[in-house]
Amino acid sequence: MSQNPKSAGDTLTKESSKTKEPPLFKVILLNDDYTTMEFVISMLQNVFRKSQEEAQQIMMSVHQNGRGIAGIYVREIAETKIAIVQQLSRREEFPLKCIMEPE
């Protein structure tokens, strides 16, 4: 006699597994007295893929407010963008700082 693991009245329930969105982080450029505005705009356009207008606005925020949000990304991408900015800044001998904060 074969055994059926389910009796006639059992109901199958589908386990729903919601995928949780990964946390996002703001990548923030910090103002200094040495990095040129042109270099900051270049970073924003080339590393963060901002348009000329967006890059100009973010650069002005950095200049006037001491900081500006370059983008919002998952942790790994934010860390990579920061590393690229640091590498390019060092190569050009600018002290541009870039940090990340949880959104």
C-alpha positions as CSV (number, residue, x, y, z in Angstrom):
1,M,0.0,0.0,0.0
2,S,1.5,3.3,-1.0
3,Q,1.4,6.2,1.4
4,N,0.3,9.6,0.2
5,P,1.9,12.3,2.3
6,K,-1.2,14.5,1.8
7,S,-4.7,13.6,2.8
8,A,-7.6,14.7,0.7
9,G,-8.3,17.9,2.7
10,D,-4.8,19.3,2.9
11,T,-4.2,22.7,1.2
12,L,-0.9,23.7,-0.4
13,T,0.4,27.1,0.7
14,K,2.9,28.8,-1.4
15,E,5.7,30.4,0.6
16,S,6.1,33.9,-0.5
17,S,9.6,35.1,-0.2
18,K,9.8,38.8,-0.7
19,T,13.2,40.0,-1.7
20,K,14.4,42.9,0.4
21,E,15.7,45.9,-1.5
22,P,19.4,46.5,-0.7
23,P,20.1,49.6,1.4
24,L,21.2,52.7,-0.6
25,F,24.0,55.1,0.1
26,K,24.6,58.7,-0.9
27,V,28.0,59.4,-2.4
28,I,29.0,62.9,-1.3
29,L,31.7,65.2,-2.5
30,L,33.3,67.4,0.1
31,N,34.6,70.9,-0.6
32,D,38.3,71.9,-0.2
33,D,40.3,74.9,-1.1
34,Y,42.5,73.4,-3.8
35,T,40.4,71.2,-6.1
36,T,39.3,73.1,-9.1
37,M,35.7,73.5,-10.1
38,E,36.5,72.1,-13.5
39,F,38.0,68.9,-12.0
40,V,34.9,68.4,-9.9
41,I,32.6,68.9,-12.9
42,S,34.8,66.4,-14.8
43,M,34.4,63.8,-12.0
44,L,30.7,64.3,-11.9
45,Q,30.4,63.9,-15.7
46,N,32.8,61.0,-16.1
47,V,32.5,59.0,-12.9
48,F,28.8,59.7,-12.0
49,R,27.5,60.2,-15.6
50,K,25.9,63.6,-14.9
51,S,25.0,66.0,-17.6
52,Q,26.9,69.3,-17.9
53,E,24.0,71.1,-16.2
54,E,23.6,68.6,-13.4
55,A,27.4,68.5,-12.8
56,Q,27.4,72.3,-12.6
57,Q,24.6,72.4,-10.1
58,I,26.2,69.7,-7.9
59,M,29.6,71.5,-8.1
60,M,28.0,74.7,-6.9
61,S,26.4,72.9,-4.0
62,V,29.8,71.5,-3.0
63,H,31.3,75.0,-3.4
64,Q,28.6,76.9,-1.5
65,N,27.4,74.3,1.1
66,G,30.6,72.3,1.6
67,R,29.1,69.2,0.2
68,G,27.1,67.8,-2.7
69,I,25.4,64.5,-3.4
70,A,27.0,63.0,-6.5
71,G,24.6,60.0,-6.6
72,I,22.8,57.3,-4.7
73,Y,23.8,53.7,-5.1
74,V,23.9,50.3,-3.5
75,R,27.0,49.9,-1.2
76,E,29.3,48.1,-3.7
77,I,28.7,50.7,-6.4
78,A,29.1,53.6,-4.0
79,E,32.4,52.2,-2.7
80,T,33.6,51.7,-6.3
81,K,32.7,55.3,-7.3
82,I,34.5,56.6,-4.2
83,A,37.6,54.6,-5.0
84,I,37.7,55.9,-8.6
85,V,37.3,59.5,-7.4
86,Q,40.1,59.0,-4.9
87,Q,42.4,57.4,-7.5
88,L,41.8,60.1,-10.1
89,S,42.1,62.9,-7.6
90,R,45.5,61.6,-6.4
91,R,46.7,61.2,-10.0
92,E,45.9,64.9,-10.6
93,E,47.2,65.9,-7.2
94,F,43.9,67.2,-5.9
95,P,42.7,66.6,-2.3
96,L,39.1,66.0,-3.3
97,K,37.3,63.9,-0.7
98,C,34.3,61.7,-1.3
99,I,32.3,59.9,1.4
100,M,29.2,57.8,1.6
101,E,26.3,58.0,4.0
102,P,23.2,55.8,4.3
103,E,20.2,57.2,2.6
